[in-house]
Amino acid sequence: MGYGIEQSSGSIIILDMELQTVANNLTLHTQEVVGLDLIHDNNILASGSRDNTLAFWNMNDFSLVYY
């Protein structure tokens, strides 16, 4: 699984590299995402945005863990 950023909207695009398809589109941030980091054995994605928000996403089901 890979990931990319749609900078203009603040969305985080999760890509399935094997299938070469979009696996999910994480939408929470209202401005440009400026930082991403995979933590806890790649199970949690941390994202930070210019809108001064920090979010943690469960990479198993793409749910929002903490905002």
ChimeraX attribute file (.defattr): number of C-alpha atoms within 10 A of each C-alpha:
attribute: neighborCount
match mode: 1-to-1
recipient: residues
	/A:1	13
	/A:2	12
	/A:3	16
	/A:4	13
	/A:5	18
	/A:6	12
	/A:7	13
	/A:8	10
	/A:9	14
	/A:10	21
	/A:11	20
	/A:12	21
	/A:13	17
	/A:14	19
	/A:15	17
	/A:16	14
	/A:17	12
	/A:18	8
	/A:19	9
	/A:20	10
	/A:21	11
	/A:22	15
	/A:23	16
	/A:24	14
	/A:25	16
	/A:26	16
	/A:27	12
	/A:28	17
	/A:29	20
	/A:30	15
	/A:31	17
	/A:32	18
	/A:33	23
	/A:34	13
	/A:35	12
	/A:36	18
	/A:37	11
	/A:38	14
	/A:39	11
	/A:40	7
	/A:41	6
	/A:42	11
	/A:43	13
	/A:44	20
	/A:45	19
	/A:46	17
	/A:47	20
	/A:48	19
	/A:49	20
	/A:50	14
	/A:51	13
	/A:52	10
	/A:53	14
	/A:54	17
	/A:55	17
	/A:56	20
	/A:57	19
	/A:58	15
	/A:59	16
	/A:60	9
	/A:61	9
	/A:62	17
	/A:63	12
	/A:64	16
	/A:65	13
	/A:66	10
	/A:67	11
